[in-house]
Amino acid sequence: MPPTIREVAHEAGVSIATVSHALSGKRPVSAETQSRIRKTARR
């Protein structure tokens, strides 16, 4: 089962909104943060 946005946010140390923005691409998120979120989401 894939991780929830809440789980990804907790593990990456960011807010739920930041995870949503990074995954949807609708709002700018720093490259470093986006990379950390995507790596966490792939686990």
Order of alpha helices (4+ residues) and beta strands (2+ residues): alpha-alpha-alpha
